[in-house]
Amino acid sequence: MAQQGQGAAAPQLTYVQAGRLLADPAGGKVETNKTLVLQDGKVLRIEDGFTSAPGAKVVDLQDSFVLPGLIDSHVHLTGESNPNQRLERFTKTKSDLALDGASNALKTLRAGFTTVADLGAPNESIFALREAIRTGRAPGPRIIASGSAVSVHGGHGDPANGVPEELIHVYRPESVCSGADDCRRAVREQVRSGADIIKITATGGVLSQTAAGLAQQFSEDELKAIVQAAHSMGRKVTAHAHGGDGINAFLKAGGDSIEHGTYLDAESLKLFKANGAWLVPTLMAGDFVAREAARPNTYFTPAQRDKALQAGPRMLDMARRAHEGGVRIAFGTDSGVSAHGDNAGEFALLVKAGLTPLEAIRTATVGAAEHFGLSNEIGSLAPGKQADLIAVKNDPLADVTELTRVRFVMKGGKVFKE
C-alpha cells in the first residue's frame, strides 16, 4: 500500500536516438542526431542530440535512418494466392482464416507496416483479428477493415462464383446485392457488423472465377445508393475498379477512392481531381498476376489468365499517367495476391512509374494517413502522434529499395523487430 502523501510514480519515458531522421515526409527534411522522447506509446517531443534520462529506456538507432511506420492501404491478410486456393475455399473455416491472418499480420508488421487497410475478408475473421491486435492479444499492424466487399450477384467479389448451386447459400455473404435498395441494405449491414470502411467491387476483377471481363458491374443507381448510404453512416467508400466506365461512374457517384484503376482515362483524371479522390495503384498485384499468368504451368484458371495478361502489364503506365495528371496516390499493394511481408516491393514500382523516392515514401506515410483521415495520429512523427517508427541502415531517399530491408520496427511505442 502506498504511503499517505506519496507522489505518483514518474511516467516511463523511452528515448529513441536517431542518427538520421525523416520525421515529416511532407516536408522531406532529413535531420541528424535527434532523439524522439516517447511516453504512453506516443511521441512526447523531439530533442536535438542524443539525449536520455536516468531510469529511462534508450533505443540506440544512432547508425540508422529513422522514419514513420509505413501504411499499406490495401491488403488481404486472411489469404494468399497459391495453387490450392480454390480448394481452400471449401476446407478452411473462418477460424482458420483468422489464424492465417494473424500470421500474415506479424509478417507485415515486421516488414515495417504499422497500419494496414484490409479490403476484403470474411467479417468474422478480420474483425476478430482487428480487435485482437487492438487490445494487444496478438501482434500486428493496426487494421482498418472493410470486412466482406459489397458486390453484385455473380460479379467480382461474389464468393459463390464457382461454387456448386446447393452450397451458394453457405458461401455468399449478406454483402452481395442487386438493386439500389438492396445495395443500401448491404452497406448498412456491413456498418452494423463493424466495417471501418466500405469496399465495393465496381468492375470485374482479374482473379474472380468468371469470364465476365473487367468493365462496370454495378449500375449508376446502385453506386449512388452505396455512396449515399455509407456517407450517411460516417463511412468512406473505396472501389475495386479496373474498367474506365466503372471508375468514372463510381467517381461521379461521389466515391472516395479507387483501388487498381487500370483503365483510367482523361475523364477519370478530371474526376479524381475534382472530387479530391485517391488512387491506390497496387502495382505489385499487376506485376504478380502478369508474371504468374505468363508461366507455362500457371495455376490460374483460363479466365484468370486471360484477364491477368490483359490488365497486369497496363498498371505501371496507368500509375505514371495518374501521377503526371496530379492525382493523389496512396500506397497499397493488394498483398494476398503477392506474398505478405513483401509489401515494400511496391516502392520500386512507384519509382519506376515516375515518382521520386520521397514521393513514393509520402504515399505510404502522410498520403495514406490523409486518405484514411488519420493525419492527427499516424503518417509522421510529431508530438501527440503514435510512436510508430521504423529504421533502415542506409538512405531510402537515395535507394528506395532500402525499405525492403527494414531492421527495426516500433508500433505504439512497443518494439516488434530489433
TADA-V746743 format. One record per run of one state. SS is the DSSP state (hx for helix, st for strand, lp for the rest). FROM is the first residue (numbers start at 1). TO is the last residue. If there is no record, write none. Layout:
SS&FROM&TO ; SS&FROM&TO
This chain:
lp&1&12 ; st&13&22 ; lp&23&30 ; st&31&39 ; lp&40&41 ; st&42&48 ; lp&49&56 ; st&57&68 ; lp&69&69 ; st&70&75 ; lp&76&84 ; hx&85&91 ; lp&92&93 ; hx&94&110 ; lp&111&112 ; st&113&118 ; lp&119&122 ; hx&123&134 ; lp&135&141 ; st&142&145 ; lp&146&149 ; st&150&152 ; lp&153&164 ; hx&165&171 ; lp&172&175 ; st&176&177 ; lp&178&179 ; hx&180&193 ; lp&194&197 ; st&198&201 ; lp&202&202 ; st&203&203 ; lp&204&215 ; st&216&216 ; lp&217&219 ; hx&220&232 ; lp&233&236 ; st&237&241 ; lp&242&243 ; hx&244&252 ; lp&253&256 ; st&257&260 ; lp&261&265 ; hx&266&275 ; lp&276&277 ; st&278&280 ; lp&281&282 ; hx&283&294 ; lp&295&301 ; hx&302&324 ; lp&325&327 ; st&328&329 ; lp&330&334 ; st&335&335 ; lp&336&344 ; hx&345&352 ; lp&353&356 ; hx&357&363 ; lp&364&365 ; hx&366&371 ; lp&372&385 ; st&386&386 ; lp&387&388 ; st&389&392 ; lp&393&399 ; hx&400&404 ; lp&405&407 ; st&408&411 ; lp&412&413 ; st&414&417 ; lp&418&418
